[in-house]
Amino acid sequence: MSHQPCGHVAQFTLMDDEFVELREYADNIDRREDGRILELISGSLTGAADVHIGMCRFEPGDYHIKHHHPKGSEWYLILAGEAEVHLGGVDHPARRGSVFYIPPGTTHALRATGSETVELLFGISRPEYADIGLVYDE
């Protein structure tokens, strides 16, 4: 009988003190980046082998600059606020309930356009953010 992994359970408060500045999240992040990030599931945090999930917050006017990931896909689910999401050369309005799938190599960006904080859940197809590669396109 083989033993199946039992997964991981955690509880977050989602308070501001759990988030870190996006520009400080990893060594290769551009210092021009706005926003804050909270890692929820990853290889290093939870032992995940195939997924990385987190939450971001962007204040009105914040800009997550154009970039792409050559080695993995990403998705966004907008939970609150209004934004403009640049995806493959096209700008899309986004609000609560908007979902975006971002294939590997696709340039994407986000600008918080409304008067409220944008909250989004994101996921990538590798256990660590560094595993999908990060290339800035501006």
C-alpha positions, 0 to 999 in steps of 0.5 A: 500500500502506497502512502499518499501525501496528505496536503497542507492546511494553513490559516492566514489573517490576510492582514497587511502585515502578512504581505511584503512589497512585491519589489522585495519578494525576490532578487530579480524583481524590478524596483519599479514594481508596485503592489504587495504579495502574500505567498499562500502555497509553494514548494518552499512554504507547503511542499507543493510540487506543481503549483504556487498560489498567492495573493496580491494587493494593488493600491489605486494607481499602482502598476505591475509592469509588463513582463512575461514568464518563459517557463510557465503559465499564470492565472489571475482571479480579481477579488476586489477593485478595478484594474486594467490587465494588459494581456498579449498586447490587448488591455482588458478592463477587470473587476471582481470575478474577472479571470485571466489565463496567461500562457507561457511567454505572454506579456502581461501587466496590471494597473489599478484603475479604480478608487479601491484596492485591487485584490487578486488571487494568482497561481503559477504552474511551478512550485516556486515563482523563480521556476517560471522565469521572469523577463521584463518587457519595458 
